[in-house]
Amino acid sequence: MSETKRLLVVAHAPSPNTRRMKDAVLTGARHEDIEAVETRYLPPLEAGPDDVLEADAIILGTTENLGYMSGALKDFFDRTYYPCLEKTEGLPYALYVRAGRDGTGTLRAVDSITTGLRWRPAQEPLLCRGEFDEAFIGQCEELGLYMAAGLDAGIL
Ligand SMILES: Cc1cc2nc3c(=O)[nH]c(=O)nc-3n(C[C@H](O)[C@H](O)[C@H](O)COP(=O)(O)O)c2cc1C
Protein backbone atom coordinates (compact mmCIF):
# COMPACT_ATOMS: atom_id res chain seq x y z
CA MET A 1 0.00 0.00 0.00
CA SER A 2 1.39 3.40 -0.91
CA GLU A 3 1.82 6.11 1.66
CA THR A 4 -0.57 9.08 1.48
CA LYS A 5 1.08 12.19 0.05
CA ARG A 6 0.21 15.70 1.09
CA LEU A 7 -0.61 18.45 -1.36
CA LEU A 8 -0.87 21.94 0.07
CA VAL A 9 -2.76 24.70 -1.74
CA VAL A 10 -1.92 28.23 -0.61
CA ALA A 11 -4.03 30.63 -2.62
CA HIS A 12 -5.30 34.17 -2.24
CA ALA A 13 -8.90 34.33 -3.42
CA PRO A 14 -10.37 37.75 -2.70
CA SER A 15 -13.14 37.86 -5.33
CA PRO A 16 -15.90 35.60 -6.64
CA ASN A 17 -13.85 34.74 -9.75
CA THR A 18 -10.71 33.92 -7.79
CA ARG A 19 -12.73 31.85 -5.33
CA ARG A 20 -14.07 29.84 -8.27
CA MET A 21 -10.51 29.37 -9.55
CA LYS A 22 -9.30 28.18 -6.15
CA ASP A 23 -12.28 25.82 -5.86
CA ALA A 24 -11.51 24.45 -9.33
CA VAL A 25 -7.91 23.73 -8.32
CA LEU A 26 -9.24 21.81 -5.30
CA THR A 27 -11.79 19.94 -7.42
CA GLY A 28 -9.01 18.80 -9.76
CA ALA A 29 -6.71 17.84 -6.92
CA ARG A 30 -9.48 15.87 -5.21
CA HIS A 31 -10.57 14.03 -8.35
CA GLU A 32 -12.07 10.64 -7.55
CA ASP A 33 -9.29 8.82 -9.43
CA ILE A 34 -6.65 10.23 -7.09
CA GLU A 35 -6.12 7.58 -4.47
CA ALA A 36 -3.38 8.46 -2.06
CA VAL A 37 -3.16 12.25 -1.96
CA GLU A 38 -4.59 14.43 0.77
CA THR A 39 -5.17 18.00 -0.43
CA ARG A 40 -5.34 20.80 2.08
CA TYR A 41 -6.23 24.41 1.34
CA LEU A 42 -5.08 27.37 3.39
CA PRO A 43 -5.38 31.08 2.67
CA PRO A 44 -1.85 32.56 2.65
CA LEU A 45 -2.39 34.51 5.87
CA GLU A 46 -3.21 31.25 7.68
CA ALA A 47 -0.38 29.17 6.22
CA GLY A 48 3.03 28.96 7.83
CA PRO A 49 6.34 27.11 7.69
CA ASP A 50 5.05 23.98 9.46
CA ASP A 51 2.41 23.52 6.77
CA VAL A 52 5.07 23.73 4.06
CA LEU A 53 7.52 21.44 5.87
CA GLU A 54 4.95 18.65 6.02
CA ALA A 55 3.86 19.02 2.37
CA ASP A 56 5.06 16.83 -0.49
CA ALA A 57 4.05 19.43 -3.07
CA ILE A 58 2.52 22.89 -3.09
CA ILE A 59 0.23 24.90 -5.34
CA LEU A 60 0.45 28.68 -5.03
CA GLY A 61 -2.29 30.98 -6.24
CA THR A 62 -2.41 34.75 -6.26
CA THR A 63 -3.88 37.80 -7.86
CA GLU A 64 -1.58 40.41 -9.34
CA ASN A 65 -1.84 43.66 -7.41
CA LEU A 66 0.19 46.71 -8.34
CA GLY A 67 2.53 44.67 -10.51
CA TYR A 68 3.36 42.13 -7.82
CA MET A 69 1.93 39.09 -6.01
CA SER A 70 -0.80 39.80 -3.45
CA GLY A 71 0.32 41.18 -0.10
CA ALA A 72 -1.11 38.06 1.51
CA LEU A 73 1.10 35.69 -0.50
CA LYS A 74 4.11 37.95 0.08
CA ASP A 75 3.42 37.82 3.83
CA PHE A 76 3.32 34.01 3.59
CA PHE A 77 6.76 34.00 1.97
CA ASP A 78 8.09 36.57 4.47
CA ARG A 79 7.17 34.19 7.29
CA THR A 80 8.16 30.91 5.64
CA TYR A 81 11.30 31.73 3.62
CA TYR A 82 13.98 31.36 6.28
CA PRO A 83 12.35 28.53 8.29
CA CYS A 84 11.99 26.55 5.04
CA LEU A 85 15.30 27.46 3.43
CA GLU A 86 17.49 24.37 2.97
CA LYS A 87 14.71 22.15 4.36
CA THR A 88 12.38 22.13 1.37
CA GLU A 89 14.83 22.00 -1.54
CA GLY A 90 13.31 20.25 -4.53
CA LEU A 91 9.72 20.73 -3.33
CA PRO A 92 7.56 20.45 -6.46
CA TYR A 93 5.30 23.44 -6.90
CA ALA A 94 2.82 24.94 -9.33
CA LEU A 95 1.61 28.51 -9.62
CA TYR A 96 -1.49 30.18 -10.99
CA VAL A 97 -1.96 33.92 -11.27
CA ARG A 98 -5.13 35.93 -11.89
CA ALA A 99 -4.21 39.27 -13.41
CA GLY A 100 -6.55 41.89 -14.80
CA ARG A 101 -4.01 43.23 -17.28
CA ASP A 102 -0.50 41.84 -16.99
CA GLY A 103 0.78 39.25 -14.50
CA THR A 104 4.43 39.22 -15.56
CA GLY A 105 5.66 41.08 -12.45
CA THR A 106 4.01 38.44 -10.29
CA LEU A 107 5.49 35.56 -12.28
CA ARG A 108 8.95 37.10 -11.92
CA ALA A 109 8.53 37.80 -8.21
CA VAL A 110 7.33 34.31 -7.32
CA ASP A 111 10.03 32.77 -9.52
CA SER A 112 12.77 34.68 -7.72
CA ILE A 113 11.55 33.51 -4.30
CA THR A 114 10.99 29.88 -5.30
CA THR A 115 14.39 29.86 -7.02
CA GLY A 116 15.92 31.06 -3.74
CA LEU A 117 14.18 28.24 -1.91
CA ARG A 118 15.25 25.81 -4.66
CA TRP A 119 11.69 24.61 -5.14
CA ARG A 120 11.11 22.76 -8.40
CA PRO A 121 8.45 23.92 -10.88
CA ALA A 122 6.35 20.87 -11.72
CA GLN A 123 4.58 22.62 -14.59
CA GLU A 124 4.52 25.94 -16.44
CA PRO A 125 2.89 28.72 -14.42
CA LEU A 126 -0.74 29.33 -15.35
CA LEU A 127 -1.40 33.00 -16.08
CA CYS A 128 -5.12 33.85 -16.27
CA ARG A 129 -4.95 37.31 -17.73
CA GLY A 130 -7.45 39.86 -18.98
CA GLU A 131 -11.20 39.76 -18.75
CA PHE A 132 -12.46 36.74 -16.87
CA ASP A 133 -12.75 33.76 -19.19
CA GLU A 134 -14.66 30.60 -18.24
CA ALA A 135 -11.73 28.64 -19.67
CA PHE A 136 -9.72 29.68 -16.60
CA ILE A 137 -11.84 27.35 -14.49
CA GLY A 138 -10.95 24.28 -16.55
CA GLN A 139 -7.29 25.32 -16.62
CA CYS A 140 -7.24 25.62 -12.83
CA GLU A 141 -8.92 22.24 -12.44
CA GLU A 142 -6.30 20.70 -14.74
CA LEU A 143 -3.49 22.30 -12.76
CA GLY A 144 -4.80 20.76 -9.53
CA LEU A 145 -5.40 17.39 -11.14
CA TYR A 146 -1.92 17.31 -12.72
CA MET A 147 -0.20 17.98 -9.41
CA ALA A 148 -2.26 15.46 -7.47
CA ALA A 149 -1.95 12.81 -10.19
CA GLY A 150 1.81 13.32 -10.33
CA LEU A 151 2.09 12.87 -6.59
CA ASP A 152 -0.27 9.88 -6.66
CA ALA A 153 1.82 8.22 -9.37
CA GLY A 154 5.06 9.00 -7.55
CA ILE A 155 6.47 10.96 -10.50
CA LEU A 156 6.69 14.43 -8.96
C1 LIG B 1 -5.52 47.42 -6.00
C2 LIG B 1 -5.49 46.56 -7.22
C3 LIG B 1 -4.33 46.51 -7.99
C4 LIG B 1 -4.28 45.75 -9.13
N1 LIG B 1 -3.13 45.70 -9.85
C5 LIG B 1 -3.04 44.94 -10.95
C6 LIG B 1 -1.82 44.84 -11.68
O1 LIG B 1 -0.81 45.45 -11.35
N2 LIG B 1 -1.79 44.06 -12.78
C7 LIG B 1 -2.87 43.35 -13.19
O2 LIG B 1 -2.76 42.65 -14.18
N3 LIG B 1 -4.05 43.41 -12.52
C8 LIG B 1 -4.16 44.17 -11.41
N4 LIG B 1 -5.33 44.22 -10.70
C9 LIG B 1 -6.47 43.42 -11.13
C10 LIG B 1 -6.54 42.16 -10.28
O3 LIG B 1 -5.49 41.29 -10.60
C11 LIG B 1 -7.89 41.48 -10.47
O4 LIG B 1 -8.89 42.39 -10.15
C12 LIG B 1 -7.99 40.29 -9.55
O5 LIG B 1 -7.14 39.30 -10.04
C13 LIG B 1 -9.40 39.76 -9.42
O6 LIG B 1 -9.86 39.33 -10.65
P1 LIG B 1 -11.43 39.21 -10.95
O7 LIG B 1 -11.88 40.61 -11.25
O8 LIG B 1 -11.56 38.31 -12.13
O9 LIG B 1 -12.08 38.70 -9.72
C14 LIG B 1 -5.41 45.00 -9.54
C15 LIG B 1 -6.58 45.05 -8.75
C16 LIG B 1 -6.62 45.80 -7.62
C17 LIG B 1 -7.88 45.82 -6.78
The ligand as a Gaussian input file, in Angstrom:
#p B3LYP/6-31G(d) Opt

LIG

0 1
 C       -5.520000      47.418000      -6.001000
 C       -5.487000      46.557000      -7.222000
 C       -4.334000      46.511000      -7.985000
 C       -4.283000      45.752000      -9.133000
 N       -3.127000      45.704000      -9.849000
 C       -3.041000      44.939000     -10.950000
 C       -1.821000      44.844000     -11.682000
 O       -0.813000      45.454000     -11.354000
 N       -1.792000      44.059000     -12.781000
 C       -2.873000      43.353000     -13.190000
 O       -2.764000      42.646000     -14.177000
 N       -4.045000      43.411000     -12.524000
 C       -4.161000      44.174000     -11.410000
 N       -5.326000      44.222000     -10.704000
 C       -6.472000      43.420000     -11.127000
 C       -6.539000      42.158000     -10.277000
 O       -5.489000      41.293000     -10.597000
 C       -7.887000      41.483000     -10.466000
 O       -8.888000      42.385000     -10.152000
 C       -7.994000      40.289000      -9.552000
 O       -7.143000      39.299000     -10.036000
 C       -9.400000      39.765000      -9.422000
 O       -9.864000      39.330000     -10.648000
 P      -11.428000      39.212000     -10.946000
 O      -11.883000      40.610000     -11.249000
 O      -11.559000      38.308000     -12.133000
 O      -12.082000      38.699000      -9.721000
 C       -5.414000      45.001000      -9.540000
 C       -6.576000      45.054000      -8.748000
 C       -6.617000      45.796000      -7.617000
 C       -7.876000      45.820000      -6.784000

